[in-house]
Amino acid sequence: MLWDAQFREGKLCPVTREEIKELLNEAEKRFASEAKLIQLESGKVIFVGDTHGDLEATEKIIHRYLKSENKLVFLGDYVDRGPASLENINFLLGQKTEHPDYLYLLMGNHEGHAVVSFHPADFWEGLDAELRQRYSEVLSKLPLAASTPNGIIALHGALPDVSGLEDISRIKPGSAEWHQITWGDWQEREGKFLGIDPYTGRPQFGRGWFEEIMSRLGKNVLIRSHQPDAPPTMYGSRCLTIFTSSAYRHYISERTIALVDSRKVVKSVDDIEIEIV
């Protein structure tokens, strides 16, 4: 209950270094017990895009939607760019330890500091060596994707080159498939692998890749985040991109989340409720 008690009136009270270490230890145990692919059962699922240090958005979503009848799935990128990265990730980790069966945190590229360096990394660069190592170790254990029984696969970036859904649980950090999930972008173009963007270094994928991998996975709709300049829907309304941070005001003006009733078949984005937070 430590982290609930310290979150008052929209602000996190200061915590000690020892409390942070305790939080990281508890969160690490939770992530170590989870598969890389989270299989969600029936009920309402709320998908949340990048929060990037936007504590206000995270707090609003947690207090509005974290209920026993819901499952919350955050799609990665909790740190860097925003003004409250440390507070944001600590609050989420605390909520995960308190509500492990209702809140799921997937890995984004900004949680992959243990695997690859990137920029901007203001959260990581602001930590001392000891805490940087511990946050890296803990966040490297985050799951990679979530699946619902009604046709949805959710992850951070692009789809991995796997034969079937069960193969996601065997993906290792730093592998080609890991890079596809955490770093991959989509383009509204024909083709499969479209090369590496020379500016961002991100792998680019087209409609052919989307349709082939979705067929292998047996899914109808992909919900992802990562790419604030992407069209909200692509590929015949089967790919939905949401973003839930104020860190990219020059790309998006509204923070969005996706609400899904997993008891109903989802064939396209038209079957998903989009809300602004």
C-alpha positions as CSV (number, residue, x, y, z in Angstrom):
1,M,0.0,0.0,0.0
2,L,3.1,2.3,0.2
3,W,2.6,3.8,-3.3
4,D,-1.1,4.4,-3.0
5,A,-0.5,6.2,0.3
6,Q,2.2,8.4,-1.3
7,F,0.0,9.5,-4.3
8,R,-2.1,12.3,-3.0
9,E,-3.9,15.1,-4.8
10,G,-2.4,14.3,-8.1
11,K,1.2,14.4,-6.9
12,L,3.7,11.8,-5.8
13,C,5.3,12.5,-2.4
14,P,9.1,12.2,-2.3
15,V,10.4,8.6,-1.7
16,T,13.7,7.4,-0.5
17,R,16.3,5.5,-2.4
18,E,15.6,2.4,-0.3
19,E,11.9,2.6,-1.1
20,I,12.7,2.8,-4.8
21,K,14.9,-0.3,-4.5
22,E,12.1,-2.1,-2.7
23,L,9.6,-1.1,-5.4
24,L,11.9,-2.4,-8.1
25,N,12.4,-5.7,-6.3
26,E,8.7,-6.3,-6.0
27,A,8.0,-5.3,-9.6
28,E,10.7,-7.5,-10.8
29,K,9.1,-10.5,-9.1
30,R,5.8,-9.8,-10.8
31,F,7.3,-9.5,-14.3
32,A,9.4,-12.6,-13.8
33,S,6.1,-14.6,-13.2
34,E,4.4,-13.3,-16.4
35,A,4.8,-14.8,-19.9
36,K,6.0,-12.5,-22.7
37,L,2.6,-12.9,-24.2
38,I,-0.3,-11.9,-21.9
39,Q,-3.5,-13.9,-22.6
40,L,-6.5,-11.9,-21.6
41,E,-9.8,-13.5,-20.7
42,S,-13.3,-12.1,-21.3
43,G,-14.3,-8.7,-19.9
44,K,-13.5,-5.1,-20.8
45,V,-9.9,-4.3,-21.7
46,I,-8.6,-0.7,-21.8
47,F,-5.5,-0.2,-24.0
48,V,-3.3,2.8,-23.3
49,G,-0.7,4.2,-25.7
50,D,2.7,5.8,-24.9
51,T,2.6,8.0,-21.7
52,H,6.2,9.3,-21.9
53,G,6.4,10.9,-18.5
54,D,2.8,12.3,-18.7
55,L,1.9,11.5,-15.1
56,E,-1.4,13.4,-15.4
57,A,-2.6,11.1,-18.1
58,T,-1.5,8.0,-16.3
59,E,-3.1,9.1,-13.0
60,K,-6.4,9.9,-14.7
61,I,-6.6,6.5,-16.5
62,I,-5.7,4.5,-13.4
63,H,-8.2,6.2,-11.2
64,R,-10.9,6.1,-13.8
65,Y,-10.5,2.5,-15.2
66,L,-8.6,0.4,-12.7
67,K,-11.5,-1.7,-11.5
68,S,-12.1,-5.4,-10.9
69,E,-14.2,-5.8,-14.0
70,N,-11.5,-4.2,-16.2
71,K,-8.1,-5.1,-17.5
72,L,-5.7,-2.2,-18.3
73,V,-2.9,-2.8,-20.8
74,F,-0.3,-0.1,-21.2
75,L,1.6,-0.4,-24.5
76,G,5.0,0.8,-23.4
77,D,7.2,4.0,-23.4
78,Y,6.6,5.2,-19.9
79,V,9.8,7.3,-19.6
80,D,11.7,10.0,-21.5
81,R,10.4,13.1,-23.3
82,G,7.8,14.0,-20.7
83,P,8.3,16.1,-17.6
84,A,7.7,13.3,-14.9
85,S,9.3,10.1,-16.2
86,L,10.6,9.0,-12.8
87,E,7.2,9.6,-11.1
88,N,5.3,8.0,-14.0
89,I,7.2,4.8,-14.0
90,N,7.3,4.5,-10.3
91,F,3.6,5.1,-10.0
92,L,2.9,2.4,-12.7
93,L,5.2,-0.1,-11.0
94,G,3.6,0.5,-7.7
95,Q,0.1,0.0,-9.2
96,K,1.3,-3.2,-10.8
97,T,2.5,-4.6,-7.5
98,E,-0.8,-3.8,-5.9
99,H,-3.1,-4.9,-8.8
100,P,-1.1,-7.6,-10.7
101,D,-4.1,-9.3,-12.3
102,Y,-5.7,-6.1,-13.5
103,L,-2.8,-4.0,-14.8
104,Y,-0.3,-5.1,-17.5
105,L,2.7,-3.1,-18.6
106,L,4.2,-4.0,-22.0
107,M,7.6,-3.2,-23.2
108,G,8.3,-0.2,-25.5
109,N,11.6,0.8,-27.0
110,H,12.2,3.3,-24.2
111,E,12.2,0.4,-21.7
112,G,14.9,-1.4,-23.7
113,H,17.9,0.6,-22.3
114,A,19.6,-2.6,-21.2
115,V,19.6,-3.8,-24.9
116,V,20.3,-0.7,-27.1
117,S,21.1,2.9,-26.6
118,F,18.8,5.6,-28.0
119,H,18.1,9.3,-27.9
120,P,16.4,11.1,-26.2
121,A,17.0,9.2,-23.0
122,D,16.6,12.0,-20.4
123,F,15.1,9.6,-17.8
124,W,18.0,7.1,-18.1
125,E,20.7,9.8,-18.2
126,G,19.3,11.4,-15.1
127,L,19.8,8.2,-13.0
128,D,23.1,7.3,-11.3
129,A,24.8,4.1,-12.4
130,E,23.3,1.9,-9.7
131,L,19.7,2.9,-10.3
132,R,20.2,2.9,-14.1
133,Q,21.3,-0.7,-13.8
134,R,18.3,-1.7,-11.6
135,Y,15.7,0.0,-13.7
136,S,17.2,-1.5,-16.8
137,E,17.2,-5.0,-15.3
138,V,13.6,-4.7,-14.1
139,L,12.1,-3.2,-17.3
140,S,13.9,-5.7,-19.5
141,K,11.5,-8.3,-18.0
142,L,8.4,-6.6,-19.2
143,P,6.0,-8.7,-21.4
144,L,6.0,-8.0,-25.1
145,A,2.4,-8.4,-26.3
146,A,-1.2,-9.0,-25.2
147,S,-3.9,-11.1,-26.9
148,T,-7.6,-11.2,-26.5
149,P,-10.0,-14.1,-27.4
150,N,-12.0,-11.9,-29.7
151,G,-9.4,-11.2,-32.4
152,I,-7.0,-8.5,-31.0
153,I,-3.2,-8.5,-30.7
154,A,-1.7,-5.6,-28.9
155,L,2.0,-4.5,-28.6
156,H,4.2,-1.4,-28.9
157,G,5.3,-1.2,-32.5
158,A,5.2,-3.6,-35.4
159,L,4.5,-7.4,-35.7
160,P,7.3,-9.9,-35.1
161,D,8.3,-12.5,-37.7
162,V,6.9,-15.5,-35.9
163,S,5.1,-18.6,-37.1
164,G,2.3,-18.4,-34.5
165,L,1.1,-16.6,-31.4
166,E,2.8,-18.9,-29.0
167,D,6.2,-18.0,-30.5
168,I,6.0,-14.5,-29.0
169,S,6.7,-16.0,-25.5
170,R,10.1,-17.2,-26.8
171,I,11.3,-13.8,-28.1
172,K,14.6,-12.7,-26.5
173,P,15.5,-9.0,-25.9
174,G,17.8,-7.8,-28.6
175,S,16.6,-10.3,-31.2
176,A,15.3,-9.2,-34.6
177,E,11.8,-10.1,-33.5
178,W,12.3,-7.9,-30.4
179,H,13.4,-5.0,-32.5
180,Q,10.3,-5.4,-34.7
181,I,8.0,-5.3,-31.7
182,T,9.6,-2.5,-29.8
183,W,11.0,-0.3,-32.7
184,G,9.0,-1.1,-35.8
185,D,6.9,1.5,-37.7
186,W,4.1,1.0,-40.2
187,Q,3.7,2.8,-43.5
188,E,0.5,2.9,-45.6
189,R,2.3,1.3,-48.5
190,E,2.4,-2.0,-50.3
191,G,5.3,-4.4,-49.6
192,K,6.6,-6.2,-46.5
193,F,9.9,-5.0,-45.1
194,L,10.5,-1.5,-46.4
195,G,14.0,-1.0,-45.0
196,I,15.5,1.0,-42.1
197,D,14.5,4.7,-41.8
198,P,17.8,6.6,-42.2
199,Y,16.7,9.3,-39.8
200,T,15.2,7.3,-36.9
201,G,16.9,3.9,-37.4
202,R,13.5,2.2,-37.1
203,P,12.5,-0.8,-39.3
204,Q,9.7,0.0,-41.6
205,F,6.9,-2.3,-42.6
206,G,4.0,-2.2,-45.2
207,R,0.7,-3.8,-45.9
208,G,2.1,-7.1,-47.1
209,W,3.9,-7.7,-43.8
210,F,0.8,-6.7,-41.8
211,E,-1.5,-9.1,-43.6
212,E,1.0,-12.0,-43.6
213,I,1.8,-11.8,-39.9
214,M,-1.8,-11.2,-38.8
215,S,-2.8,-14.3,-40.8
216,R,-0.1,-16.4,-39.0
217,L,-1.3,-15.1,-35.6
218,G,-5.0,-15.6,-36.4
219,K,-5.9,-12.1,-35.4
220,N,-8.2,-9.5,-36.9
221,V,-7.0,-6.2,-35.4
222,L,-3.6,-4.8,-34.1
223,I,-3.6,-2.1,-31.4
224,R,-0.3,-0.4,-31.0
225,S,1.3,2.9,-30.1
226,H,5.0,4.1,-30.7
227,Q,4.4,6.2,-33.8
228,P,2.7,9.5,-33.1
229,D,2.8,10.6,-36.8
230,A,1.1,7.4,-38.0
231,P,-2.5,7.5,-39.3
232,P,-4.8,6.4,-36.5
233,T,-6.1,3.6,-38.7
234,M,-4.4,1.7,-41.5
235,Y,-4.8,-1.5,-43.6
236,G,-8.6,-1.5,-44.0
237,S,-9.2,-0.3,-40.4
238,R,-7.4,-3.3,-39.0
239,C,-4.4,-1.4,-37.5
240,L,-5.1,1.1,-34.7
241,T,-2.4,3.5,-33.4
242,I,-3.2,5.3,-30.1
243,F,-1.0,7.8,-28.2
244,T,-1.7,8.8,-24.7
245,S,0.9,11.5,-23.9
246,S,1.2,15.2,-24.3
247,A,4.9,14.8,-25.3
248,Y,4.1,15.1,-29.0
249,R,1.8,18.1,-29.3
250,H,3.2,18.9,-32.7
251,Y,1.8,15.5,-34.0
252,I,-1.3,14.9,-32.0
253,S,-3.6,17.2,-30.1
254,E,-5.6,14.6,-28.1
255,R,-4.5,11.7,-25.9
256,T,-6.4,8.6,-26.8
257,I,-7.1,5.1,-25.4
258,A,-9.0,2.1,-26.8
259,L,-11.8,0.3,-25.0
260,V,-12.7,-3.3,-26.0
261,D,-15.4,-5.7,-24.8
262,S,-13.6,-9.0,-25.3
263,R,-16.8,-10.9,-25.2
264,K,-17.7,-9.4,-28.7
265,V,-15.9,-10.3,-31.9
266,V,-13.7,-7.4,-33.1
267,K,-13.2,-7.5,-36.9
268,S,-12.1,-3.9,-37.4
269,V,-11.4,-0.6,-35.6
270,D,-15.1,0.2,-36.0
271,D,-15.8,-2.4,-33.3
272,I,-13.5,-0.6,-30.8
273,E,-14.4,2.4,-28.7
274,I,-11.9,5.3,-28.7
275,E,-11.9,7.7,-25.8
276,I,-10.0,11.0,-25.2
277,V,-8.4,11.5,-21.8
